[in-house]
Amino acid sequence: MYNTKEINQLIRHRRSVYPVQYVEGKVIDDTIIEQILENANWAPTHGRTEPWRFCVFTGDGLKKLAQFQAETYKKYTPTEDFKENKHQKLLDNPLKASHIISIGMKRQASGRIPEVEEIEAVACAVQNMYLTATAYGIGAYWGSGGITYYEEAKPFFDLEPEDKLLGFFYLGHIEKPSPEGKRAPVQEKVRWIKG
Ligand SMILES: Cc1cc2nc3c(=O)[nH]c(=O)nc-3n(C[C@H](O)[C@H](O)[C@H](O)COP(=O)(O)O)c2cc1C
């Protein structure tokens, strides 16, 4: 029904491509970003809660994000854990990207679906974004460092206390591609039961 050879290749050749590998200053067409978001929206979702929530930062929005995450890190990190090089990275890294999409999970009020399943649904949405970016030849990477798990960061990304910030999806045109990926054989992770 589909070209399985191409789909196998797409999945197996998808790599994380980091901001240092992007062409600085080269902006991805918003129509591609819209396709990436549209495909995210087609992830599986238990109970049709569709819990993924995104904010898209580009242009001066990237400066706002950089400023916010650096300030938040400085303000809410205990002095003994604070690292100046990390602070600087939070200021610099966003400016290397074309777009950054914050990855949020919106908790449904009823709590009927277990929280872990809502996180899983968002992870499926992110994989859709990864694969779509790969298909368009765009570099992408899911980062969960910096202020990802800072409670104080949530309102900036339109998230409430019961929601979760799960990280940031960086996007950019590729200057230096990632090397081939590596995985241990799947057979080591699977047990078949046939009777
Ligand atoms: C939930 C999640 C969070 C991640 N967070 C980070 C991160 O904070 N920093 C980082 O360098 N890579 C992060 N990654 C990317 C992984 O490092 C990457 O997927 C892994 O090295 C395998 O490489 P590949 O994506 O090219 O196959 C994250 C991946 C996932 C799934």
The ligand as an SDF file (V2000), in Angstrom:
LIG
                    3D

 31 33  0  0  0  0  0  0  0  0999 V2000
   12.7800   11.7910   25.5240 C   0  0  0  0  0  0  0  0  0  0  0  0
   14.0990   12.1220   24.8890 C   0  0  0  0  0  0  0  0  0  0  0  0
   14.8700   13.1250   25.4340 C   0  0  0  0  0  0  0  0  0  0  0  0
   16.1150   13.4500   24.8730 C   0  0  0  0  0  0  0  0  0  0  0  0
   16.8700   14.4390   25.4460 N   0  0  0  0  0  0  0  0  0  0  0  0
   18.1110   14.6810   24.9710 C   0  0  0  0  0  0  0  0  0  0  0  0
   18.9370   15.6520   25.5900 C   0  0  0  0  0  0  0  0  0  0  0  0
   18.5390   16.3140   26.5540 O   0  0  0  0  0  0  0  0  0  0  0  0
   20.1700   15.8400   25.0950 N   0  0  0  0  0  0  0  0  0  0  0  0
   20.6530   15.1180   24.0210 C   0  0  0  0  0  0  0  0  0  0  0  0
   21.7870   15.3120   23.6130 O   0  0  0  0  0  0  0  0  0  0  0  0
   19.8640   14.2330   23.3730 N   0  0  0  0  0  0  0  0  0  0  0  0
   18.6060   13.9880   23.8280 C   0  0  0  0  0  0  0  0  0  0  0  0
   17.8010   13.0920   23.1780 N   0  0  0  0  0  0  0  0  0  0  0  0
   18.2290   12.5130   21.9000 C   0  0  0  0  0  0  0  0  0  0  0  0
   19.0120   11.2330   22.1280 C   0  0  0  0  0  0  0  0  0  0  0  0
   20.2810   11.5440   22.6270 O   0  0  0  0  0  0  0  0  0  0  0  0
   19.1150   10.4650   20.7910 C   0  0  0  0  0  0  0  0  0  0  0  0
   17.8280   10.0870   20.3670 O   0  0  0  0  0  0  0  0  0  0  0  0
   19.9960    9.2380   20.9540 C   0  0  0  0  0  0  0  0  0  0  0  0
   21.3400    9.5900   21.1140 O   0  0  0  0  0  0  0  0  0  0  0  0
   19.9010    8.3010   19.7410 C   0  0  0  0  0  0  0  0  0  0  0  0
   20.2970    8.9760   18.5950 O   0  0  0  0  0  0  0  0  0  0  0  0
   19.3520    9.1240   17.3060 P   0  0  0  0  0  0  0  0  0  0  0  0
   18.1480    9.9380   17.7360 O   0  0  0  0  0  0  0  0  0  0  0  0
   20.1860    9.8450   16.3080 O   0  0  0  0  0  0  0  0  0  0  0  0
   18.9580    7.7500   16.8760 O   0  0  0  0  0  0  0  0  0  0  0  0
   16.5710   12.7400   23.7190 C   0  0  0  0  0  0  0  0  0  0  0  0
   15.7640   11.7340   23.1740 C   0  0  0  0  0  0  0  0  0  0  0  0
   14.5490   11.4170   23.7470 C   0  0  0  0  0  0  0  0  0  0  0  0
   13.7180   10.3020   23.1440 C   0  0  0  0  0  0  0  0  0  0  0  0
  1  2  1  0
  2  3  1  0
  2 30  2  0
  3  4  2  0
  4  5  1  0
  4 28  1  0
  5  6  2  0
  6  7  1  0
  6 13  1  0
  7  8  2  0
  7  9  1  0
  9 10  1  0
 10 11  2  0
 10 12  1  0
 12 13  2  0
 13 14  1  0
 14 15  1  0
 14 28  1  0
 15 16  1  0
 16 17  1  0
 16 18  1  0
 18 19  1  0
 18 20  1  0
 20 21  1  0
 20 22  1  0
 22 23  1  0
 23 24  1  0
 24 25  2  0
 24 26  1  0
 24 27  1  0
 28 29  2  0
 29 30  1  0
 30 31  1  0
M  END
$$$$
